[in-house]
Amino acid sequence: MTGRLYGVGLGPGDPELMTVKAARLIGEADVIAYHSARHGRSIARSVAAPYLREGQLEEPLVYPVTTETTDHPGGYEGAIADFYELSAKKLAEHLDAGRDVVVLCEGDPFFYGSYMYMHERLAGRFEAEVVPGVTSVSAASSVLGRPLVQRDEVLTVLPGTLPAPELARRLADTQAAAVLKLGRTFGSVREAFAEAGKLEDAWFVERATWGEQRIEPLADVDPSTVPYFSLALLPSPAYASRVDGEPAVVAPVAAAVPEGGEVVVVGLGPAGPEWLTPEASAELAAAEHIVGYGPYVARVPQRAGQERHASGNRVEADRAVEALELAAAGSRVAVVSSGDPGVFAMASAVLEQVAAGRGAGVRVRIVPGVTAAQAAASRVGAPLGHDYCVLSLSDRLKPWDVIERRLDAAGAADLVLALYNPASRTRTTQLATTREVLLRHREPATPVVVARDVGGPEERITVTTLGELDPSTVDMRCLLIVGSSKTVAQQGPDGTSVVWTPRTYA
């Protein structure tokens, strides 16, 4: 008979906040294992000490490196990986001998807990059970005396090791947050709260429920005094608004639109900031609210005090309504789109809602951006050098028979085609049909450019022919350019393909 493995959550530090089950298992175990630094002291053991009994075996799992450097050939990650393997081997020897092993873990074992690395190495070989514990986030909320979230609010838990811009983006997109793993990361974490415009509402909690716990406004904390066992907390904004005497909801919109409210629909270009125009950058910096599809909102540089409203991919009308309502209340609102907002994007969605009577009196402006078609064309030369047609193959907003008739007409007119939304997980047959329709009018040798993630980390440009185009290699992140009868594809001096359509049409 082998022993049983237990990952036992100890809670945030106060031994009285441990569960009854955790206390019982600690007292019954044959072996008590706990992590510690090289100095040998273990916070986990000190929390569990009231429940230990005489005669138990103890197995300290001593980290070889914490904040110091290491000469391990694999660096820090290599040293830690070897440590986990060695620790798992020690525990396996006890389990093979029939001893029950309790691994102590501060907080909850599966919430940034050290136990999880033993679990993934041993749970497949031995019977294992995890006993949850009160997390540091719950403890911090309790000692602060403010709820984390209520009603429909969203709580986001973040590691302080994320880059400050990413932290700022995520903080701006949530109502409540807890940021863990502070210590040396504190400076960048506080900077992220400031960039998200939420520093004044955030709190610092150190060693919650311990005798030496500390609670301060995050803005007042001296970075040199911040230990690892601390966190930054942004509690429920609705609760704070009530107890601090601020309005919890936006006042009803007056009949007359306040001066200054407007919606600017901004094109971000196809990828990173290098594709953003100076005009677009200025509008984004001036906006009080940023509204858009989540991944596009994430590309907007964070500015202190700016509120961000990210949403899913298929709610264009809802986004437009939200933007118009914010503007009607007197705000400067930027609605963001990838590429150019007037090409299969948010400009039409906003104007449609205006035509339907939304946002009466709100001024709407459009700021152009580099289109995906222009970006793709630039990577290979000038395939759009003469007349061309831009067509979306998505049949979500228009029926496929309309798309097919337009493909046939563009093919007969000998226009170069820039094809947006060529395929998706659910649309797997349309591109093959498109190829068949165009082959009625084009030679199989017609050049085709398949551009994927232009300007992004996974950019890939493929030049093929209409006859050899394989629809299975195309996904939603691709844009296709199908040449006319005059389009030329040649190999350039560096071995890459150069594609262009002559300006003259003989």
Order of alpha helices (4+ residues) and beta strands (2+ residues): beta-alpha-beta-alpha-beta-alpha-beta-alpha-beta-alpha-beta-alpha-beta-alpha-beta-beta-beta-alpha-beta-alpha-beta-alpha-beta-alpha-beta-alpha-beta-alpha-beta-beta-alpha-beta-alpha-beta-beta-beta-beta-beta
